Amino acid sequence: MKVLITLSGGLLQASYLDEEAAKIDLEIVVADYDVEGTDMNILTDPTGEPVIVWKENPLVESAYAEAMFKMADKESES
């Protein structure tokens, strides 16, 4: 089961699930502590820190994600 999270400049760009993760309806929950200037609802995490929390809608069956999963597999083998 694999999940790919893409970031750029510290911002979440997209999330991807492989087929196995999608079959079990794996959820991706994002906790963002960079809350300054946001218009989103700021919550308080269990340690008392301000945080924005949301469920991400992942992409499935992505050729890009599959290629990235393969890259990660090769990297871990070396």
Backbone as a chain_set.jsonl record, in Angstrom:
{"seq": "MKVLITLSGGLLQASYLDEEAAKIDLEIVVADYDVEGTDMNILTDPTGEPVIVWKENPLVESAYAEAMFKMADKESES", "coords": {"N": [[0.856, -1.162, 0.0], [0.614, 2.17, -0.905], [1.245, 5.67, -0.52], [1.489, 8.852, -1.928], [2.7, 12.04, -1.352], [2.846, 15.25, -2.546], [4.833, 18.138, -2.354], [5.512, 21.63, -2.576], [7.491, 24.354, -2.038], [6.836, 24.143, 0.63], [4.127, 23.823, 0.605], [1.263, 21.795, 0.319], [0.713, 20.077, -2.596], [-0.54, 17.915, -3.921], [-2.092, 14.693, -3.317], [-1.735, 11.182, -3.572], [-2.98, 7.889, -4.056], [-2.128, 4.427, -4.202], [-3.572, 1.582, -5.918], [-4.19, -0.398, -4.013], [-4.371, 1.018, -1.558], [-6.483, 2.685, -2.194], [-8.573, 0.858, -2.456], [-9.211, 0.191, 0.158], [-10.232, 2.51, 1.041], [-8.477, 4.431, 2.187], [-7.84, 7.207, 4.209], [-6.556, 10.51, 3.993], [-5.358, 12.755, 6.187], [-4.609, 16.072, 6.8], [-2.545, 18.105, 8.75], [-1.863, 21.326, 9.298], [0.407, 23.572, 10.486], [1.097, 26.106, 9.875], [-0.511, 28.692, 10.272], [-0.802, 31.4, 10.065], [-2.381, 34.215, 8.725], [-4.399, 32.819, 7.45], [-7.688, 32.065, 6.144], [-9.059, 29.943, 6.876], [-10.67, 27.687, 9.233], [-9.255, 27.794, 12.324], [-8.022, 25.45, 14.539], [-7.324, 23.845, 17.73], [-4.658, 21.798, 18.523], [-4.022, 18.578, 20.2], [-1.886, 19.247, 21.898], [-2.164, 21.88, 22.401], [-1.453, 23.641, 20.404], [-2.066, 25.929, 17.678], [-3.77, 24.913, 14.726], [-4.59, 23.927, 11.383], [-6.845, 21.67, 10.068], [-7.653, 19.203, 7.693], [-9.372, 16.87, 5.522], [-7.815, 15.351, 2.88], [-8.423, 15.029, -0.611], [-7.461, 12.415, -2.287], [-5.748, 11.531, -5.352], [-6.233, 8.831, -7.611], [-5.023, 6.002, -9.453], [-2.922, 7.131, -11.036], [-0.545, 7.778, -13.455], [1.715, 9.309, -13.055], [2.059, 9.124, -10.226], [2.521, 6.36, -9.988], [4.984, 6.153, -11.34], [6.549, 7.652, -9.595], [6.357, 6.069, -7.27], [7.816, 3.84, -8.152], [10.329, 5.031, -8.475], [10.922, 5.6, -5.8], [11.051, 3.005, -4.775], [13.33, 2.014, -6.128], [15.244, 3.754, -5.102], [15.281, 3.044, -2.402], [16.392, 0.57, -2.552], [19.045, 0.998, -3.026]], "CA": [[0.0, 0.0, 0.0], [1.481, 3.34, -1.017], [0.681, 7.012, -0.563], [2.449, 9.863, -2.37], [2.335, 13.409, -1.021], [3.752, 16.169, -3.226], [4.946, 19.454, -1.73], [6.346, 22.613, -3.251], [7.559, 25.55, -1.204], [6.186, 23.86, 1.902], [2.675, 23.723, 0.433], [0.754, 20.547, -0.236], [0.253, 20.223, -3.967], [-1.472, 16.833, -4.246], [-1.867, 13.401, -2.676], [-2.059, 10.079, -4.469], [-3.039, 6.556, -3.472], [-2.077, 3.32, -5.149], [-4.837, 0.849, -5.985], [-4.425, -1.101, -2.744], [-4.823, 1.998, -0.572], [-7.802, 3.164, -2.621], [-9.564, -0.197, -2.212], [-9.648, 0.202, 1.563], [-10.67, 3.884, 1.338], [-7.535, 5.094, 3.08], [-8.039, 8.652, 4.309], [-5.385, 11.338, 4.257], [-5.708, 13.92, 6.993], [-3.498, 17.019, 6.818], [-2.486, 19.048, 9.87], [-0.97, 22.414, 8.87], [0.659, 24.471, 11.61], [1.361, 27.445, 9.353], [-1.872, 29.221, 10.291], [-0.796, 32.856, 9.955], [-3.001, 34.803, 7.547], [-5.386, 31.939, 6.827], [-9.109, 32.332, 6.367], [-9.642, 28.656, 7.269], [-10.992, 27.528, 10.642], [-8.093, 27.392, 13.121], [-8.36, 24.601, 15.676], [-6.237, 23.646, 18.679], [-4.295, 20.375, 18.548], [-4.003, 18.034, 21.564], [-0.842, 19.853, 22.728], [-2.489, 23.285, 22.584], [-0.953, 24.444, 19.286], [-3.048, 26.227, 16.626], [-3.592, 24.047, 13.561], [-5.686, 23.774, 10.422], [-6.946, 20.239, 9.766], [-8.633, 18.844, 6.664], [-9.218, 15.602, 4.804], [-7.363, 15.567, 1.508], [-9.043, 14.161, -1.615], [-6.345, 11.905, -3.069], [-5.916, 11.054, -6.721], [-5.999, 7.389, -7.74], [-4.734, 5.557, -10.821], [-2.124, 8.179, -11.658], [0.722, 7.315, -14.039], [2.754, 10.072, -12.369], [2.289, 8.523, -8.911], [3.129, 5.042, -10.185], [6.388, 6.375, -11.669], [7.203, 8.1, -8.364], [6.464, 4.893, -6.401], [8.929, 3.042, -8.673], [11.557, 5.751, -8.133], [11.166, 5.408, -4.37], [11.471, 1.608, -4.597], [14.723, 1.915, -6.587], [16.086, 4.508, -4.169], [15.405, 2.296, -1.14], [17.221, -0.605, -2.819], [20.468, 1.357, -3.093]], "C": [[0.904, 1.227, 0.0], [0.662, 4.62, -1.114], [1.8, 7.947, -1.01], [1.882, 11.226, -2.013], [3.334, 14.306, -1.748], [3.65, 17.554, -2.586], [5.774, 20.347, -2.63], [6.327, 23.887, -2.424], [6.868, 25.375, 0.13], [4.678, 23.734, 1.814], [2.31, 22.384, -0.186], [0.208, 20.801, -1.626], [-0.793, 19.168, -4.323], [-1.14, 15.613, -3.403], [-2.394, 12.32, -3.607], [-2.088, 8.781, -3.678], [-2.813, 5.526, -4.558], [-3.398, 2.557, -5.057], [-5.194, 0.177, -4.662], [-4.958, -0.156, -1.671], [-6.217, 2.516, -0.909], [-8.895, 2.139, -2.313], [-10.067, -0.201, -0.777], [-10.101, 1.59, 2.01], [-9.787, 4.571, 2.375], [-7.775, 6.597, 3.05], [-6.708, 9.339, 4.568], [-5.87, 12.576, 4.989], [-4.457, 14.794, 7.089], [-3.655, 17.932, 8.033], [-1.438, 20.093, 9.501], [-0.838, 23.411, 10.014], [1.029, 25.878, 11.162], [0.015, 28.154, 9.182], [-1.951, 30.734, 10.093], [-1.414, 33.315, 8.638], [-4.048, 33.943, 6.867], [-6.804, 32.421, 7.073], [-9.838, 31.029, 6.713], [-9.869, 28.62, 8.78], [-9.766, 27.016, 11.396], [-8.579, 26.645, 14.355], [-7.175, 24.573, 16.637], [-5.937, 22.161, 18.748], [-4.229, 19.879, 19.989], [-2.925, 18.622, 22.476], [-1.056, 21.348, 22.937], [-2.025, 24.201, 21.47], [-2.063, 24.736, 18.281], [-2.721, 25.428, 15.368], [-4.823, 24.132, 12.668], [-5.691, 22.302, 10.04], [-7.994, 20.032, 8.686], [-8.334, 17.47, 6.104], [-8.889, 15.925, 3.354], [-8.081, 14.577, 0.583], [-7.947, 13.643, -2.542], [-6.74, 11.489, -4.481], [-5.555, 9.57, -6.757], [-5.758, 7.088, -9.213], [-4.002, 6.64, -11.608], [-0.818, 7.584, -12.179], [1.897, 8.031, -13.369], [3.088, 9.425, -11.023], [2.953, 7.162, -9.044], [4.616, 5.176, -10.502], [7.166, 6.811, -10.425], [7.364, 6.95, -7.374], [7.652, 4.03, -6.838], [10.265, 3.702, -8.358], [11.92, 5.531, -6.665], [11.637, 3.986, -4.081], [12.934, 1.44, -4.982], [15.666, 2.609, -5.614], [16.31, 3.72, -2.88], [16.257, 1.043, -1.316], [18.709, -0.267, -2.803], [21.074, 1.691, -1.746]], "O": [[1.839, 1.322, 0.795], [-0.426, 4.661, -1.688], [2.928, 7.845, -0.528], [0.733, 11.535, -2.328], [4.543, 14.14, -1.585], [2.564, 18.065, -2.316], [6.642, 19.87, -3.362], [5.261, 24.434, -2.143], [6.368, 26.341, 0.706], [4.011, 23.557, 2.834], [2.976, 21.908, -1.105], [-0.665, 21.65, -1.81], [-1.808, 19.479, -4.947], [-0.048, 15.508, -2.843], [-3.368, 12.521, -4.332], [-1.311, 8.598, -2.741], [-3.244, 5.709, -5.697], [-4.239, 2.859, -4.211], [-6.352, 0.182, -4.243], [-5.899, -0.499, -0.955], [-7.031, 2.755, -0.017], [-10.012, 2.509, -1.952], [-11.218, -0.555, -0.521], [-10.328, 1.827, 3.197], [-10.276, 5.204, 3.31], [-7.899, 7.188, 1.977], [-5.847, 8.812, 5.274], [-6.685, 13.343, 4.477], [-3.376, 14.307, 7.421], [-4.735, 18.455, 8.307], [-0.252, 19.774, 9.403], [-1.818, 24.012, 10.456], [1.253, 26.752, 12.0], [-0.53, 28.207, 8.079], [-3.043, 31.288, 9.967], [-1.018, 32.857, 7.566], [-4.54, 34.309, 5.8], [-7.091, 33.09, 8.066], [-11.064, 31.003, 6.83], [-9.315, 29.438, 9.514], [-9.294, 25.911, 11.127], [-9.423, 27.129, 15.108], [-6.148, 25.203, 16.385], [-6.829, 21.351, 18.997], [-4.367, 20.678, 20.915], [-3.029, 18.513, 23.697], [-0.236, 22.013, 23.571], [-2.182, 25.417, 21.57], [-2.919, 23.882, 18.05], [-1.558, 25.283, 14.991], [-5.937, 24.375, 13.131], [-4.641, 21.744, 9.721], [-9.083, 20.603, 8.744], [-7.213, 16.968, 6.192], [-9.602, 16.679, 2.692], [-8.315, 13.428, 0.956], [-7.543, 14.336, -3.476], [-7.889, 11.147, -4.761], [-4.679, 9.115, -6.022], [-6.219, 7.809, -10.097], [-4.415, 7.014, -12.705], [-0.073, 6.957, -11.425], [2.948, 7.432, -13.143], [4.258, 9.201, -10.713], [3.864, 6.846, -8.278], [5.427, 4.403, -9.992], [8.305, 6.391, -10.223], [8.394, 6.855, -6.706], [8.408, 3.544, -5.997], [11.229, 3.019, -8.012], [13.083, 5.303, -6.332], [12.516, 3.778, -3.245], [13.699, 0.802, -4.258], [16.758, 2.113, -5.336], [17.411, 3.732, -2.329], [16.786, 0.511, -0.341], [19.543, -1.148, -2.592], [22.261, 2.008, -1.665]]}, "num_chains": 1, "name": "protein.A"}
